[in-house]
Amino acid sequence: MRSYQYLIVGLLFVVMSVALLGVRIYDTRQSEITREGNHLLTQRMVAFSGTAQEARTLLDESLGHYSIFRDLDDGGAIRAVDSDRLDLLELPIHEGRSFRRGEQHVALVGDQVPVTRENGVSVYELDRVGYEVIGRLGRDNRSLLANDVIVADRDIVDSPNLRSGVILDGPAMEDQAAALPADKVTRSDASVNRRARVDLVSPVVDFVVVAVVGICAVFTGILASQLSRRTFRVGFLVGRSPLRMFTAALMALLLTAAVGAGLSLAAGQHLFTELRSSSGITVVVPVVIAVLAFTGGSSIEFLRMRKWR
């Protein structure tokens, strides 16, 4: 392929990567909006009147990670949380950072929550216990979470001194909750997630974008094979190995894809906080599809050339 042809293929990978990253940003923001309106919980949450330890023995973690919350006030504004994957909570944070996996005795607080400074570190005090504040809750400082607090503390979640039950939440909680005693489970009602239930267009948007990107990836792979056809034919006539020609063309395609997708990902992670976690797999998918389409198109071309002999 010529230079301008590589540029065209590279731009196609940029467009596909931007589209997929845009969907990820959209989904993340929708999730954050839902959590803001429900004190950091999702529409899949269930209230369990048993203990945290009882819930752990009954829930099947192979279905997906889950988190156990415990309310420390009457309104749900102050909560303790425990999870093996605190890093996957996807909490809305506009300053600082979220929880890391296995982290304990740290807190996320809203902008209106009073904190103290100790040795240059912000500290939130709960029942005479200090928690290092690692981040501020909410999408901005005017968030509905301005007065909310969540602390990572397994001891509080497991405490036998608290009579209240626990709240279970996770991406597969609807299935996992089936293992819990029905008389101890209260599922969220429709009012919990009005914002997300009204927005029925979200899954349609996701499906359409992914489908269009998939089709575009197939087209890009076939286009690359067609643009390489002249090189293949000339090389075949002068006795070059088809395998070597295919390998060289494939490496060139992968390099072009890596540059286009890599630049898109780097720019996205720089501009949008929603992409600063692991998003690499998002832009890899169209590359894989394009490579498969390129392989198929090139194979057909080589089969045609073999008939020339």
C-alpha positions in Angstrom: 0.0 0.0 0.0 1.0 3.6 -0.6 1.4 6.2 2.1 -2.0 7.8 1.6 -3.6 4.4 1.7 -2.0 3.7 5.1 -3.3 7.1 6.2 -6.9 6.2 5.1 -6.8 2.8 6.9 -5.3 4.5 10.0 -8.0 7.1 10.1 -10.6 4.3 9.9 -9.1 2.8 13.0 -9.2 6.2 14.7 -12.9 6.6 13.9 -13.7 3.1 15.2 -11.7 3.6 18.4 -13.3 7.0 19.1 -16.8 5.5 18.6 -16.1 2.6 21.1 -14.4 4.9 23.6 -17.4 7.3 23.3 -19.8 4.5 24.2 -17.7 3.6 27.2 -17.7 7.2 28.4 -21.5 7.3 27.9 -22.1 4.1 29.8 -19.8 5.1 32.7 -21.5 8.5 33.0 -24.9 6.9 33.0 -23.8 4.5 35.8 -22.4 7.5 37.8 -25.6 9.4 37.4 -27.6 6.4 38.7 -25.2 6.0 41.7 -25.5 9.7 42.5 -29.2 9.5 42.7 -29.1 6.3 44.9 -26.4 7.0 47.4 -23.7 5.1 45.5 -25.9 2.0 44.9 -27.1 0.6 41.6 -30.6 -0.6 40.5 -29.4 -4.2 41.1 -29.0 -3.8 44.9 -30.9 -6.0 47.4 -31.3 -5.5 51.1 -30.4 -8.5 53.2 -31.6 -8.8 56.8 -28.9 -11.3 57.7 -25.2 -10.7 58.5 -22.4 -10.0 56.1 -20.7 -13.3 56.9 -24.0 -15.2 56.1 -24.2 -13.4 52.8 -20.7 -14.3 51.9 -21.3 -18.0 52.5 -24.5 -18.0 50.3 -23.4 -15.8 47.4 -21.7 -17.4 44.4 -18.7 -15.2 43.6 -18.1 -17.1 40.4 -21.1 -15.3 38.9 -19.3 -11.9 39.4 -17.8 -9.7 42.1 -20.1 -8.1 44.6 -19.9 -5.5 47.4 -21.5 -5.5 50.9 -22.6 -2.1 52.3 -23.8 -1.2 55.7 -25.8 1.9 56.5 -24.4 3.9 59.4 -27.2 6.5 59.5 -30.9 6.5 58.9 -30.7 8.1 55.4 -28.0 6.0 53.8 -25.7 9.0 53.5 -22.9 7.3 55.5 -22.0 3.8 54.6 -19.3 1.2 55.1 -18.3 -1.1 52.3 -16.4 -4.3 51.9 -15.5 -6.1 48.7 -12.8 -8.3 47.3 -12.8 -5.9 44.3 -13.2 -2.4 45.6 -11.5 -1.2 42.5 -14.5 -2.2 40.4 -17.1 -0.2 42.3 -17.0 2.6 39.6 -17.9 5.3 42.0 -18.3 8.9 40.7 -15.2 10.8 41.8 -14.3 14.4 40.8 -11.2 14.8 42.9 -8.6 12.4 44.1 -9.0 8.7 43.4 -11.4 5.8 44.1 -10.7 2.7 46.2 -8.0 0.2 45.3 -8.3 -3.5 45.5 -7.9 -4.7 49.1 -7.7 -1.2 50.5 -9.0 -0.7 54.1 -9.6 2.2 56.5 -9.8 4.9 53.9 -12.8 7.1 53.0 -14.5 8.9 50.1 -16.5 12.0 51.1 -18.6 14.7 49.5 -17.5 18.3 49.3 -19.8 19.4 52.2 -18.5 16.7 54.6 -16.2 18.2 57.3 -12.7 16.8 57.5 -9.5 17.6 59.4 -5.9 17.9 58.3 -3.3 15.7 60.0 0.3 15.7 58.8 -0.8 17.0 55.5 -3.5 14.4 55.0 -7.3 15.0 55.0 -9.0 12.8 57.7 -12.6 12.0 58.2 -13.5 10.9 61.8 -16.2 8.3 62.4 -16.9 7.2 65.9 -13.5 8.5 67.0 -11.7 6.5 64.3 -9.9 8.5 61.6 -10.1 7.5 58.0 -7.7 9.0 55.3 -9.8 10.8 52.7 -8.5 9.7 49.3 -11.2 11.3 47.1 -14.3 13.5 46.8 -17.6 11.9 45.8 -19.7 13.1 42.9 -19.3 14.2 39.3 -18.7 17.7 40.5 -18.7 19.8 43.7 -22.4 20.4 43.4 -23.2 16.7 43.3 -26.1 15.1 45.1 -23.4 13.3 47.0 -22.0 16.4 48.6 -23.0 15.2 52.1 -22.3 11.5 51.6 -19.5 9.4 53.0 -18.3 5.8 52.3 -15.6 4.1 54.2 -13.8 0.9 53.3 -13.8 -1.0 56.6 -14.6 -4.7 56.8 -14.7 -4.6 60.6 -17.7 -2.3 60.5 -19.5 -4.3 57.9 -19.0 -7.5 59.9 -19.7 -5.9 63.3 -22.2 -7.9 65.4 -23.1 -4.8 67.4 -25.1 -3.2 64.6 -28.6 -4.5 64.3 -29.3 -3.3 60.8 -28.9 -5.7 57.9 -26.6 -5.2 54.9 -27.0 -4.1 51.3 -25.6 -6.3 48.6 -24.8 -4.9 45.2 -22.9 -6.1 42.1 -23.3 -6.6 38.3 -24.7 -10.1 38.8 -26.6 -9.5 42.0 -30.0 -10.3 40.4 -28.8 -13.9 39.8 -26.7 -14.2 43.0 -29.6 -13.1 45.2 -31.5 -16.2 44.2 -29.3 -18.2 46.6 -30.4 -16.0 49.6 -33.4 -16.9 51.8 -36.4 -15.2 50.2 -37.7 -14.0 53.6 -34.5 -12.1 54.2 -34.3 -10.3 50.9 -35.9 -7.0 49.8 -35.3 -6.0 46.2 -35.1 -2.4 45.0 -38.4 -1.0 43.7 -38.8 1.0 40.5 -38.3 4.3 42.3 -34.7 3.5 43.1 -33.5 4.0 39.5 -36.0 6.3 37.8 -33.3 8.0 35.8 -31.9 4.8 34.3 -35.2 3.1 33.7 -36.6 6.1 31.8 -33.5 6.1 29.6 -34.4 3.0 27.6 -32.4 4.3 24.6 -29.0 3.5 26.2 -28.8 -0.2 25.3 -30.0 0.7 21.7 -27.3 3.3 21.4 -24.7 0.7 22.6 -25.9 -2.0 20.2 -26.0 0.3 17.2 -22.5 1.7 17.8 -21.0 -1.7 18.4 -22.7 -3.1 15.3 -21.6 -0.2 13.1 -18.0 -0.5 14.4 -18.0 -4.2 13.7 -19.2 -3.7 10.1 -16.6 -0.9 9.7 -13.9 -3.2 11.0 -14.8 -5.9 8.5 -14.8 -3.3 5.7 -11.4 -2.0 6.8 -9.9 -5.4 6.7 -11.3 -6.1 3.3 -10.2 -2.7 2.0 -6.6 -3.3 3.3 -6.5 -6.7 1.4 -7.8 -5.0 -1.8 -5.2 -2.2 -1.5 -2.5 -4.9 -1.1 -3.7 -6.9 -4.1 -1.4 -5.1 -6.6 1.7 -5.8 -4.4 0.6 -9.4 -4.0 0.2 -9.9 -7.8 3.5 -8.3 -8.7 5.3 -10.2 -6.0 3.8 -13.4 -7.1 4.8 -12.9 -10.7 8.4 -12.3 -9.8 8.5 -15.4 -7.6 8.1 -14.0 -4.1 6.7 -16.3 -1.3 3.0 -15.7 -0.7 3.5 -16.3 3.0 6.2 -13.6 3.2 4.1 -11.1 1.3 1.1 -11.8 3.5 3.2 -11.5 6.7 4.7 -8.2 5.6 1.3 -6.8 4.7 -0.2 -8.0 8.0 2.6 -6.5 10.0 2.0 -3.2 8.2 -1.7 -3.4 8.9 -1.1 -4.1 12.6 1.3 -1.2 12.9 -1.2 1.1 11.3 -3.9 -0.1 13.6 -1.7 0.2 16.6 -0.8 3.8 15.8 -4.4 4.8 15.1 -6.0 3.0 18.1 -3.1 3.9 20.4 -3.3 7.6 19.6 -7.1 7.5 20.2 -6.8 5.7 23.5 -4.0 8.0 24.7 -5.9 11.1 23.8 -9.1 9.7 25.4 -7.3 8.9 28.7 -5.8 12.3 28.8 -9.1 14.1 28.2 -11.6 11.9 30.0 -11.3 10.5 33.5 -13.7 7.7 32.7 -11.0 6.2 30.4 -8.1 6.3 32.9 -8.8 2.8 34.0 -8.1 -0.2 31.8 -9.7 0.6 28.4 -7.2 -1.0 26.1 -9.4 -4.0 25.3 -12.0 -1.6 23.9 -9.9 -0.5 21.0 -8.4 -3.9 20.4 -11.7 -5.5 19.3 -12.0 -3.8 15.9 -8.3 -4.5 15.2 -8.9 -8.2 15.7 -12.0 -8.2 13.4 -10.1 -6.2 10.7 -7.2 -8.7 10.8 -9.5 -11.6 10.4 -11.2 -9.9 7.4 -7.8 -9.0 6.0 -6.7 -12.6 6.3 -9.8 -13.9 4.6 -9.6 -11.4 1.7 -5.9 -12.0 1.2 -6.4 -15.8 1.3 -9.0 -15.5 -1.5 -6.6 -13.4 -3.6 -3.7 -15.9 -3.2 -6.0 -18.8 -4.2 -6.9 -16.9 -7.4 -3.2 -16.3 -8.2 -2.4 -19.9 -7.8 -4.7 -20.6 -10.8 -2.3 -18.6 -13.0 0.2 -21.4 -13.1 
